[in-house]
Amino acid sequence: MEALKVGRSIAFLRKRYRMTQRALADCLHISDKAVSKWERGLAVPDVSLLGKLSVILDTDIESILEGNIASFDVRWNGVLNMEYPEGIEASTLFYDKPAVYLQVSYFMLAGITNIHIRGKSSDVEWVKEHLDSGKSLGIALSYGEEKDRNDDITGTMQVHGLSFLYGKDLTKSFRRILYGAPSSCRLESYQGIPLGIQFDRTSAMCQRTGLKLERGVVAFPIQSLQDLHTASSLIHLIQQAMNESIYSLPEVAYHRGLLCDVT
């Protein structure tokens, strides 16, 4: 491994989450001088720290070791197509969160902050009323006609329909696609079931392939009210067992470095 490339990757990812060298060092129970040496290419992290470092920086060990910082600095747009099964709307609660919050959280977990929203007028108006421009979450929401795509956009993450996804490695799975996947892809559950999420790169030469999520991520499409009840029960159980509020957009924004404080 090249120490300077590894150090630049650590510095880039640390700053993305607005962490100081001291904060990162405290999480790893080491000195901030050690972090400084990594980032200047004077040393590399001990193998025993790589796993925890990858968790803190929301990436995988390979991305840190490869040190390809150019692949981190990419820009993606998001497009949310609010297409719901009969009886479900953007405002329909999945235990204690509106359906659209699940979908928006997937973009935020992937680090995509420019999201265009479209769907039937009643759903769009509900989202406008409750999320507005998205500024309070550190994101930018647009509605109506799609904006022109900038030349420096790497690709577009699109969400069609509604799926339940939960797992501690979900963010890493998204990031691996954005940073390193060589082609466009359609996300599938571990069993090969399409989840209505696709990543389209701007290159016309890219062909879309199916990409299965790893074991440990619970993922299934919501196609009926029974699926909604199943997802609601899972959210309830997870929140009780883990003592955390999943799909809370302010918390996702905070932990992804989009906000300084949870309001």
C-alpha positions as MATLAB code, in Angstrom:
seq = 'MEALKVGRSIAFLRKRYRMTQRALADCLHISDKAVSKWERGLAVPDVSLLGKLSVILDTDIESILEGNIASFDVRWNGVLNMEYPEGIEASTLFYDKPAVYLQVSYFMLAGITNIHIRGKSSDVEWVKEHLDSGKSLGIALSYGEEKDRNDDITGTMQVHGLSFLYGKDLTKSFRRILYGAPSSCRLESYQGIPLGIQFDRTSAMCQRTGLKLERGVVAFPIQSLQDLHTASSLIHLIQQAMNESIYSLPEVAYHRGLLCDVT';
ca = [
       0.000    0.000    0.000;
       1.134    3.560   -0.651;
       1.140    5.516    2.598;
       0.440    8.887    0.973;
      -2.601    7.613   -0.958;
      -3.979    5.911    2.135;
      -3.464    9.086    4.151;
      -5.223   11.243    1.589;
      -8.193    8.880    1.580;
      -8.468    8.993    5.370;
      -8.239   12.797    5.372;
     -10.882   13.125    2.645;
     -13.365   10.832    4.374;
     -12.700   12.345    7.809;
     -13.389   15.857    6.545;
     -16.528   14.665    4.737;
     -18.037   13.885    8.134;
     -16.654   17.083    9.665;
     -14.454   15.159   12.076;
     -11.293   16.622   13.512;
      -8.157   14.534   13.737;
      -8.665   14.507   17.499;
     -12.249   13.212   17.156;
     -11.150   10.389   14.861;
      -8.263    9.563   17.179;
     -10.575    9.430   20.211;
     -12.875    6.984   18.389;
      -9.885    4.741   17.730;
      -8.318    5.262   21.187;
      -5.073    6.549   19.718;
      -3.341    9.938   19.642;
      -4.208   12.642   17.161;
      -0.504   12.684   16.242;
      -0.927    9.178   14.835;
      -3.811   10.347   12.637;
      -1.738   13.315   11.508;
       1.106   10.988   10.487;
      -1.317    8.840    8.444;
      -2.716   11.815    6.597;
       0.760   13.128    5.784;
       1.851    9.739    4.466;
       4.433    9.228    7.209;
       2.763    6.080    8.535;
      -0.167    3.769    7.852;
      -2.865    2.465   10.223;
      -2.152   -0.756   12.057;
      -4.020   -3.707   10.579;
      -5.935   -4.093   13.859;
      -7.473   -0.622   13.359;
      -8.627   -0.965    9.764;
     -11.961   -2.609   10.544;
     -13.021    0.027   13.053;
     -11.655    2.813   10.832;
     -13.794    1.621    7.924;
     -16.900    1.623   10.128;
     -16.253    5.143   11.426;
     -15.614    6.488    7.912;
     -18.556    4.581    6.371;
     -16.501    2.807    3.756;
     -14.783   -0.542    3.271;
     -11.207   -1.509    4.065;
     -10.352   -1.963    0.381;
     -11.297    1.634   -0.431;
      -9.015    2.925    2.309;
      -6.083    0.760    1.266;
      -6.447    1.443   -2.450;
      -6.336    5.137   -1.672;
      -7.962    6.198   -4.930;
      -9.121    9.585   -3.697;
     -10.255   10.603   -7.195;
     -12.999    7.973   -7.031;
     -14.312    9.448   -3.767;
     -14.808   12.909   -5.223;
     -17.762   12.059   -7.433;
     -21.158   13.712   -7.792;
     -24.445   11.877   -8.191;
     -27.985   13.118   -8.608;
     -30.980   11.400   -7.074;
     -34.409   10.857   -8.614;
     -37.293    9.624   -6.470;
     -40.280    8.283   -8.389;
     -43.083    8.000   -5.840;
     -44.908    4.962   -7.192;
     -46.801    3.155   -4.452;
     -49.003    0.041   -4.233;
     -52.738    0.516   -3.816;
     -53.592    1.870   -0.372;
     -50.134    3.365    0.253;
     -49.132    7.003   -0.181;
     -46.084    9.144    0.612;
     -47.610    9.953    4.019;
     -48.545    6.358    4.926;
     -46.873    5.414    8.185;
     -44.464    2.489    8.447;
     -44.809    2.128   12.206;
     -43.820    5.739   13.010;
     -42.218    7.037    9.780;
     -43.919    8.140    6.526;
     -43.182    5.919    3.536;
     -41.319    8.663    1.706;
     -38.859    8.992    4.610;
     -37.632    5.457    3.926;
     -36.943    6.370    0.319;
     -35.254    9.714    1.022;
     -33.062    8.077    3.662;
     -31.564    5.737    1.024;
     -30.249    8.712   -0.947;
     -28.869   10.282    2.213;
     -27.159    7.046    3.267;
     -25.475    6.985   -0.136;
     -24.326   10.576    0.382;
     -26.525   11.928   -2.431;
     -27.901   15.320   -1.490;
     -29.473   16.629   -4.723;
     -32.766   14.779   -5.094;
     -35.516   15.366   -7.645;
     -38.975   14.180   -6.549;
     -41.874   13.301   -8.809;
     -45.158   11.454   -8.450;
     -48.873   12.134   -8.241;
     -49.720   15.667   -7.178;
     -51.082   14.786   -3.716;
     -47.870   12.952   -2.800;
     -45.656   15.725   -4.146;
     -47.610   18.373   -2.233;
     -47.349   16.363    0.993;
     -43.569   16.093    0.635;
     -43.274   19.806   -0.162;
     -45.265   20.657    2.958;
     -43.222   18.428    5.287;
     -39.713   18.515    3.793;
     -39.821   21.726    1.753;
     -36.449   22.361    0.066;
     -34.666   19.879    2.323;
     -32.347   22.592    3.668;
     -33.056   21.634    7.280;
     -31.645   18.174    6.465;
     -28.605   19.392    4.584;
     -30.024   18.235    1.235;
     -31.579   19.941   -1.806;
     -35.008   18.737   -2.959;
     -36.510   19.792   -6.292;
     -39.933   19.145   -7.742;
     -41.701   19.381  -11.086;
     -39.633   19.575  -14.238;
     -36.228   17.961  -13.964;
     -33.271   20.298  -13.893;
     -30.572   20.118  -16.527;
     -27.847   17.667  -15.621;
     -24.418   19.177  -15.046;
     -21.489   17.882  -17.065;
     -19.600   16.873  -13.931;
     -22.333   14.534  -12.665;
     -21.097   10.944  -12.533;
     -24.550    9.378  -12.595;
     -28.057    9.179  -11.179;
     -29.439    7.030   -8.393;
     -33.104    6.323   -9.056;
     -35.666    4.899   -6.655;
     -38.842    3.427   -8.146;
     -41.623    2.013   -6.054;
     -41.071    1.230   -2.380;
     -38.765   -1.242   -0.662;
     -37.671   -1.934    2.906;
     -33.901   -1.989    3.375;
     -32.090   -2.205    6.679;
     -28.590   -3.305    7.630;
     -25.435   -1.941    9.165;
     -23.538   -2.477    5.886;
     -26.143   -0.743    3.704;
     -24.218    2.513    3.486;
     -21.032    0.662    2.532;
     -22.910   -1.187   -0.210;
     -24.159    2.103   -1.661;
     -20.746    3.714   -1.437;
     -19.010    0.814   -3.183;
     -21.383    1.263   -6.109;
     -20.890    5.021   -6.294;
     -17.127    4.946   -5.871;
     -16.063    1.841   -7.698;
     -18.714   -0.051   -9.667;
     -17.572   -0.084  -13.320;
     -21.081   -0.163  -14.758;
     -24.653    0.862  -14.085;
     -26.530   -1.566  -11.876;
     -29.923   -2.535  -10.504;
     -29.950   -3.330   -6.787;
     -31.297   -6.741   -5.757;
     -31.841   -8.489   -2.453;
     -29.506  -11.339   -1.498;
     -32.128  -13.676   -2.999;
     -31.993  -11.814   -6.322;
     -35.293   -9.912   -5.934;
     -35.263   -6.428   -7.611;
     -35.663   -3.605   -5.090;
     -36.556   -0.722   -7.411;
     -33.203    1.037   -6.876;
     -30.798    1.577   -9.743;
     -27.565    3.447  -10.332;
     -27.119    4.796  -13.868;
     -23.717    6.134  -14.839;
     -23.557    8.865  -17.457;
     -21.313    6.870  -19.798;
     -23.337    5.560  -22.739;
     -21.036    2.524  -22.857;
     -22.206    1.275  -19.451;
     -24.560   -1.698  -19.377;
     -26.891   -2.219  -16.446;
     -26.279   -5.354  -14.408;
     -27.906   -6.851  -11.323;
     -26.031   -6.364   -8.045;
     -27.061   -8.364   -4.999;
     -26.827   -6.921   -1.516;
     -24.659   -8.838    0.909;
     -25.961  -11.083    3.674;
     -26.899   -9.120    6.758;
     -29.061   -6.582    4.926;
     -32.811   -7.161    5.236;
     -34.346   -6.094    1.928;
     -37.668   -6.745    0.211;
     -40.082   -4.781   -2.024;
     -43.320   -3.425   -0.527;
     -46.028   -4.628   -2.899;
     -49.052   -4.852   -0.618;
     -50.490   -3.699    2.690;
     -49.348   -7.019    4.175;
     -45.752   -6.144    3.205;
     -46.277   -2.754    4.862;
     -47.377   -4.427    8.099;
     -44.353   -6.742    7.966;
     -41.988   -3.783    7.489;
     -43.726   -1.840   10.277;
     -43.277   -4.768   12.658;
     -39.588   -4.995   11.755;
     -39.066   -1.275   12.348;
     -40.790   -1.586   15.725;
     -38.659   -4.584   16.732;
     -35.400   -3.013   15.547;
     -36.070    0.252   17.338;
     -36.921   -1.558   20.560;
     -33.945   -3.912   20.381;
     -31.384   -1.335   19.237;
     -32.802    1.659   21.138;
     -32.489    3.812   18.032;
     -34.880    5.546   15.657;
     -34.304    4.211   12.156;
     -35.336    6.255    9.088;
     -35.251    9.413   11.195;
     -34.068   11.890    8.561;
     -32.500   14.379   11.025;
     -30.493   11.556   12.616;
     -29.412   10.177    9.241;
     -28.365   13.688    8.214;
     -26.376   14.135   11.414;
     -24.575   10.796   11.236;
     -23.781   11.300    7.550;
     -22.202   14.674    8.282;
     -24.928   16.738    6.607;
     -25.901   18.490    9.844;
     -23.938   19.592   12.872;
     -26.727   18.873   15.383;
     -29.888   16.816   15.553;
     -32.880   19.099   16.040;
];
